[in-house]
Amino acid sequence: MSGAAVRRLLAPYLMGQRRDGLRQVAKLDEHPWTIIAPPEQPPVTIADKNEQLRSMGTIYALLAEQVRLAVRTGELPLSICGDCVSSIGMLAGLQQAGCEPQRILWLDAHGDFHTWATTQTQYLGGMPLAMLVGRPDRRKEQRDSIAAMRAQVGARPYPEERIVLSDARDLDPGEDEALRASAIVHSEWDDVLTHLSSGETLYLHFDTDVLDESQRMPALKYHVPNGPGLEQMAALFERLRGFPLVGVSVSSWHGEQDSGGQAARACLDLLRVLLP
């Protein structure tokens, strides 16, 4: 689908919670964006984890439907959302359209491979890659609310061995062991392209915190040193233009902290390199 028209989808939410600051993406870009919005807007803060997951399921089911429609009409779906769990909505839409990618490239400073068994913080944002591959995960004696959310969105677990994770330079105890024991390909930044084939369809997930850009993008959520800069990411994106992309998703910055729009503009510039 590389070279196809692009359907731009914006979900201004973080872990099921409303983040209106992300809406500035649609104001700064010259292209039209479809805003993902459930009938009942969620609040800015949801304390209960299960309620967060239900809200996320509602939002990402809507995202999945837009992705499915995009693929069916020959468009390439591109989403910007507040968290990496949005990848479940993207994958669900691709699967529902009969376009499951042969490979996923996940660009992130973190592993996102925590489960309830390993997390110290209970932060759902540390779990999306484990969610995506369907790692069994029941919190204490409660029902498997993560599996329920995945079913609500309509996503099937994705095979671990078909995921390339780069560069995940900031791993937590327990998470690092789980990742090493998995079938996921954990790649150094400079070796990403050696794990990809131009003959395989590719879904690219890009968490902006993989960038080491605390000065030029101060609104990034988590600053981890020794990562790629904007120029290095642009060079990779230029190379990836030759791959058969079937979907692109972006996990964003703190929209409310990006008052000058530096992070939004930098991200949009990178996407213009990838999808000219």
C-alpha positions in Angstrom: 0.0 0.0 0.0 3.0 2.3 -0.1 2.2 5.1 -2.5 -1.5 4.9 -1.6 -3.5 7.8 -0.4 -3.2 8.2 3.4 -6.1 8.2 5.8 -5.0 10.2 8.8 -6.5 9.3 12.1 -6.1 11.2 15.4 -7.2 9.8 18.8 -6.5 12.4 21.4 -6.5 10.1 24.4 -4.0 8.7 26.8 -4.9 5.3 28.5 -8.6 6.0 27.8 -8.4 9.5 29.2 -9.1 12.6 27.2 -6.1 14.7 26.1 -7.4 17.6 24.1 -3.9 19.1 23.6 -3.2 16.5 20.9 -5.9 18.0 18.7 -3.4 20.7 17.7 -1.9 18.1 15.3 -4.9 18.5 13.0 -4.5 22.3 13.2 -0.8 22.3 12.3 -1.0 19.9 9.4 -2.1 20.8 5.9 -3.8 17.4 5.5 -7.3 16.6 6.9 -7.4 14.4 10.0 -10.3 12.2 11.2 -10.8 12.7 14.9 -11.6 9.4 16.8 -14.3 10.4 19.3 -16.6 8.1 21.3 -20.2 9.3 21.8 -19.6 9.8 25.5 -16.3 11.6 25.9 -14.2 10.1 28.7 -12.9 12.3 31.5 -9.3 13.6 31.8 -8.6 11.2 34.8 -9.8 7.6 35.2 -8.4 6.1 38.4 -9.6 2.5 38.1 -7.5 0.4 35.8 -10.4 -1.8 34.6 -12.4 1.3 33.7 -9.4 2.6 31.8 -9.2 -0.6 29.8 -12.9 -0.4 29.0 -12.5 3.2 27.8 -9.5 2.2 25.8 -11.5 -0.6 24.2 -14.2 1.7 23.1 -11.8 4.2 21.6 -9.6 1.6 19.8 -12.6 -0.2 18.5 -13.5 3.0 16.7 -9.9 3.3 15.5 -10.0 -0.3 14.2 -13.1 0.5 12.2 -11.5 3.5 10.6 -8.4 1.4 9.8 -10.6 -1.4 8.3 -12.4 1.1 6.1 -9.2 2.7 5.0 -7.7 -0.6 3.8 -10.9 -1.6 2.1 -10.8 1.7 0.1 -7.2 1.3 -0.8 -5.8 3.9 1.6 -2.9 3.6 4.0 -4.0 4.1 7.6 -1.8 6.5 9.7 -2.7 7.2 13.3 -1.4 9.5 16.0 -2.6 8.5 19.5 -1.6 9.2 23.1 -0.3 5.8 23.9 1.2 2.6 22.4 -1.9 0.5 23.3 -3.4 2.2 20.2 -1.4 -0.4 18.2 -4.1 -3.0 19.2 -6.7 -0.9 17.4 -4.4 -0.5 14.4 -3.7 -4.3 14.2 -7.4 -5.1 14.7 -8.4 -3.0 11.8 -5.7 -4.5 9.5 -6.7 -8.0 10.6 -10.4 -7.3 10.0 -9.6 -6.0 6.5 -7.7 -9.2 5.7 -4.4 -7.3 5.7 -2.5 -8.6 8.7 1.1 -7.5 8.3 3.9 -10.1 7.8 6.2 -8.0 10.1 5.8 -5.4 12.8 8.6 -2.9 13.4 8.2 -1.4 16.9 10.4 1.7 17.5 10.5 2.5 21.2 13.0 3.5 23.9 11.2 1.0 26.2 10.3 -2.7 25.9 6.5 -2.2 26.6 6.7 -5.8 27.6 5.5 -5.7 31.2 2.6 -7.8 32.5 0.8 -7.6 35.9 3.4 -10.2 37.1 6.4 -7.9 36.4 5.2 -4.4 36.6 6.2 -2.3 39.7 4.1 0.7 38.8 0.8 -0.9 37.5 1.1 1.5 34.5 -0.7 0.2 31.5 1.6 2.1 29.2 4.3 -0.4 30.0 2.3 -3.3 28.8 1.2 -2.8 25.1 3.6 -5.1 23.3 2.8 -7.9 25.8 -0.9 -7.1 25.2 -0.3 -7.2 21.4 1.1 -10.7 21.4 -1.5 -12.0 23.8 0.7 -12.9 26.8 -1.5 -14.5 29.5 -2.1 -11.9 32.1 -4.6 -12.1 35.0 -4.2 -9.5 37.8 -4.4 -11.4 41.1 -7.9 -13.0 41.3 -9.6 -10.6 38.9 -10.8 -11.4 35.4 -8.5 -11.0 32.5 -9.5 -7.4 31.7 -6.7 -7.1 29.1 -8.0 -10.0 27.1 -11.5 -8.5 27.4 -10.2 -5.2 26.0 -8.5 -7.0 23.1 -11.7 -8.8 22.3 -13.7 -5.6 22.6 -11.4 -4.1 19.9 -11.5 -7.3 17.8 -7.7 -8.0 17.7 -6.1 -11.4 17.5 -2.8 -11.9 19.3 0.1 -11.3 16.9 3.1 -13.8 16.6 6.1 -12.8 18.6 8.6 -14.0 16.1 7.3 -11.5 13.5 8.1 -8.5 15.6 11.3 -6.4 15.4 11.8 -4.2 18.5 14.3 -1.4 18.4 15.9 0.0 20.3 14.3 -0.6 23.8 17.4 0.8 25.5 15.5 1.3 28.8 14.3 -2.0 30.2 13.0 -2.7 33.7 13.9 -5.7 35.9 11.6 -8.6 35.0 10.7 -7.0 31.7 14.2 -7.6 30.4 14.1 -11.3 31.3 10.6 -11.7 29.7 11.8 -10.0 26.5 15.0 -12.2 26.3 12.8 -15.3 26.8 10.4 -14.3 24.1 10.6 -14.8 20.3 10.6 -11.1 19.6 13.7 -9.9 17.7 15.3 -7.2 19.8 17.5 -5.1 17.5 20.1 -2.4 18.0 19.2 0.8 16.2 21.9 0.4 13.5 20.7 -3.1 12.7 17.0 -2.5 12.1 17.0 -2.9 8.4 18.9 -6.2 8.5 15.8 -7.8 10.2 13.4 -6.5 7.5 12.6 -7.8 4.0 11.3 -5.6 1.2 9.2 -8.6 0.2 7.2 -8.6 3.5 4.3 -6.3 4.3 5.2 -4.0 7.2 3.3 -2.3 10.0 5.4 0.4 11.6 4.7 1.6 15.2 6.7 4.6 16.3 6.8 5.8 19.9 8.2 9.3 19.8 10.0 8.7 23.0 12.6 6.6 21.1 14.0 9.9 20.1 16.8 11.5 22.2 15.6 15.0 21.7 15.0 16.7 25.1 16.0 20.1 23.7 14.2 20.2 20.4 11.2 18.2 21.7 10.8 19.0 25.4 7.2 17.7 25.4 8.4 14.1 24.9 7.0 11.9 27.6 10.1 10.1 28.7 13.6 11.3 27.9 16.1 8.4 27.6 19.6 9.4 26.6 21.8 7.7 23.9 19.0 7.2 21.4 18.5 8.4 17.8 18.0 12.0 16.9 15.5 13.5 14.4 18.0 13.3 11.6 18.7 9.6 12.2 15.0 8.9 12.4 14.4 10.8 9.1 17.2 8.7 7.5 15.5 5.5 8.6 12.1 6.6 7.5 13.5 7.5 4.0 14.8 3.9 3.7 11.5 2.5 4.9 9.7 4.3 2.1 10.8 1.4 -0.2 9.0 -1.2 2.0 5.4 -2.3 1.5 3.8 -0.4 4.4 0.3 -1.4 5.3 -0.1 0.8 8.4 1.7 3.4 10.6 0.9 4.4 14.1 2.5 7.0 16.3 2.5 7.2 20.1 2.7 10.8 20.9 4.2 13.4 23.3 2.5 15.3 26.1 0.1 17.4 24.1 -0.7 19.8 26.9 3.0 20.5 27.3 3.6 21.2 23.6 2.2 24.7 23.7 4.6 25.9 21.0 3.9 22.8 18.8 7.6 21.8 18.5 6.9 18.1 19.1 3.9 18.0 16.8 5.7 19.8 14.0 8.8 17.6 14.3 6.6 14.4 14.2 4.7 15.7 11.1 8.0 16.5 9.4 9.1 12.9 10.0 5.9 11.5 8.6 6.3 13.6 5.5 9.6 11.8 4.9 8.0 8.4 5.4 4.8 9.2 3.5 5.7 11.9 0.9 
